[in-house]
Amino acid sequence: MTTQPAAKPQYDAFAADYALMEELPGEVVAANHLYRTVADYPHGLKVLDLACGTGTYAQMLLEHGIAEHVVGVDISSEMVRIGQERETKQRPGSERITFHVADCAADLDHLGLEPDSFDLVMGNWLINYAADREQLVRMWRNIVKYLKPGGRYVGLKTTVDVQDHVKRDPWCGITQEVVGDVADGVKIHLIAHCKPQIEFCGYLLKGNLYEDVPLEVGMGEVVHQTPTEKDLPRTTGLDEAKWKAYLNDPYSVVCTAKKRVE
């Protein structure tokens, strides 16, 4: 039996406070890194945002003109509800984002999405909820199914070697530690050091799986990029020594890939 990730109940529980995480130093770096990665992509794209949460990153693509329309899918009905309410409040009558509640590691046919129709699939932290190889394969198959040939994937994910993060200084915002073994890797416990503090769980599978699985199901040019000084917050009073140490061992990277053209 496939182990199911605990994403739905944990995210429903703290959905109202989730936006607090966006202000944490490491999350600011991650968002800057993501934007710098997509900034040169063609504009006016049709985007599928898997594990969209409240739509924060979808809104980023829309605000900068990279996306013309975003279809967001998330397992947490509460996260989706908050995202829908925010979009309706900020832009009454807007149809920029279409939200769906669904498990991104399961078949999405019931959503009525057209295969091979999206220019870009985004999956921020998506694959860190794959509890085993089978779930990782299903996630990537969904990505491949809905991307146009030659279309791109982009998404934030944790770095492969989580063991070094056990002793991380919480000033960066999120700390992680291994709490158990699973068939294809380890289960990790994450703490977001905002107020109130947020705790949740994810998975870190064997590093080669994050390279091999997308290639196996039809993707190519799989690259994991670490943040640089260009992604640091543009604020005063930064501790240069701390940021240098963080960039040498960040907790997030950006994964990019392209769907192969047969």
N, C-alpha and C positions, 0 to 999 in steps of 0.2 A: 504493500500500500504506500502511495506517495505521501510524504509528510506535507501538510498544508501550512503555509506561512501564517503567522498570527497578525497579519497586517490589518484586517478589518476591525476587530475589537480594539486594538491598541490605538489606532488612528481615530476611531470614533470617539474614544475617551478624551483625547486632548486636542481635538480639531479646533476648538475655540481659541486655544493658546498657541497654535502652530505658527502663526505669523511672528511670534516673539523670536523664533529661531532665526528668522531672516536677518536679524540685527546682530547676530553673533559674529565675531571677527572671521572665523573660518568659513562661515556661510556667505559672508560678503565676498570673500576671495573666490569661493566657488561660483557665485552668481556672476562676478566680473569675468572669471575664466570662461564660463559658458558663453556669455555675451561676446567676448573677444573671439571665441571660436566661430560663432555664427555670423558675426558682423559683416563678413565679406561674402556670405551666401547670397544668391539671387533673392530679390524681394518679391513680395506678393505671393508667397508660397501657400499651398494647402498643407496643413500640418496635422498629424495625429499625435497627441500627447498622451502617452501611456503612463499610468501612475501620476496623473496630473495634479493630484491633491486639490488645493483650492484655486488652481489656475494661475499661480504667481508667475511661473516661467512662460506660460502661454501668453499672459498679458505683456510680458517683456518683449516677446517676438512681435506681438501686434503693435505695441507702442512704437517700435523702431521700424515698422513697415516690412519686417522680414516675413511675417505671416499675414495673409489676407483673411484667412479663416482657420480656426483651430477646433478640432474635435478632441475633447478631453475624456479620458476613461480612467476611473479610479475605483478601487474595491470598497472604499469607505463612503457610505452614503452621507455621512455627516460632513466630511470634507467637501463633497460635491455640493451639498446643500449650501454651505457657507460660500463656496465659489460662485454658485448661481446667484445668491442673494447679493453678493458684492458687485457682480457684473451688472445686475439689474438696477441696483442703486446708483452706481456710477454712470451707467449708460442705459437709461430706460429705452426699451425697444430694440436694443442692440442684438444682433445675431452673429457677433464676431466669434463667440465660443459656444459650441454645443457640448453639453456635459452628458456623460453616461455613467451609470454605476455597473461595474463588471469586474471580474477577476482577469487581469491581464495575462495570467498564466493559463487561462482556459480558452476554449473556443469563443470567438466574438461574433460568430455569424448572426446571432440574434439581434445584433445592433444595426444590421442593414448597411454596413460599410462596404463600399465597392473595392474589391481587390485591385491592386496595382494602380491606385488612384491618388496616393499622397506623395508630394514632393519630398517631404521630410517627416520622419518619425522621431519624436523626442521621448526619452525615457529616463528622467532624472531619478536616480537611486532605484530604479525599477529592478535591475537584475540582482541587487543585493537582497531582494526578498525571495529569490529562488532558493528553496531549501535543499535542492538536489539537482543533479544533472538533468533529470527528466523535466523539471519545471523550467530550467534555464533553456532547454531546447524548445519548449512550448512558447516561451516568451519571444525567443528569436524567430520562431516560425510565424508568429503574429506580425512581427516587424517586417519580415520578408513578404508575407502575404499582401500587406496593404501598401507597401512602397512601390512606386513606379520603378521599372528597370532603370538603373543608374541613379535612383534616389538615395538620399543620405539618411543615416541615423546619427543622432548625437544624444549623449546623456551623461550626467554626472554619476560617478560610482566611487565606492571606497577604494583605497589602495589595496594591493594584494596582500602585503605583509602587515596584518593587523596586530601581530604579536608585539611589535615595537610601540604600539599605541597604548599599551596597558599603563605605562608610566607617564603618559602625556600630561603636561600642565594644562589644567582646564581653562586657562585664560583664552585659548583659541576658540572655545565655545562648546566643542563636543569631544568627549572621551569615549573610548571603546575598549572592551575587554572580551576575551574569549570565555564563554560560560559552559561550553559543552561541545562534544563531537557529533557530527552527523555523517552520513554515509560518504559524502563527497567533499567534506570540508569541516567547518566549525560553525557553531552558532555564536553570534556576538551580541553583547548587551551594550547599548549606546545611551549616554546621558548627555542631554543638551542643558548646559549650565545657564539657563535663563531663569527668570522668576515669573511664574512658578517653574521649577525644574521639570523637564520632560524626559521620560525614559521609554525606550522601545527596543525591540530586538530585530535582528536581521541575520543574514548568513554570509559567510565568506567561503566560497568553494575553492578547490585547488586551482591555482593560477592559470594552468594551461587550458582549463575549461573556458575561461573568458576569451581566450584566443581561438580555440579549436571549434567551439560550438557554432559561433556565427559563420565561420568559413564552411562548416559542414552543411548548413541549411541554406546557403546561397548568398552570403555576404562576402565582400572582399575589402581590402585596404583597411583592416582593423587596426586602429592606432589608439594607444592610451597616452594622453598628454598630461604632464604635471603643470601646475600653475607656476607663474614666474613673477618677478617684481612688478610687471605691468598690471598684475591682477590685485595688487595690494590696495587696501582702502586709501582713498585720497584725503586723509585727515592728518592733523598735526598730532604730535606727541606719541608717535609710534615708537615702540621699543625695537630698534633695528636688530639687536642681537636675537630677540625672540622671533621676529619675522624671518630672519635668516635661517634659524633653526627649523622653523615651521616649513619653509620652502624646501629644505633639505629632506623633510619627512612629512609631507602634507597628508591629511586624512582623505582628501578627495582628488580625483583625476577626472578628465573628460575623455570619454570613449567616443570615437567616430568610426563610421564604416560606410561603405557604399554597397547597394544591391547590385550584384553582377548582372550584366546584360548577356543573355544567352545567345 
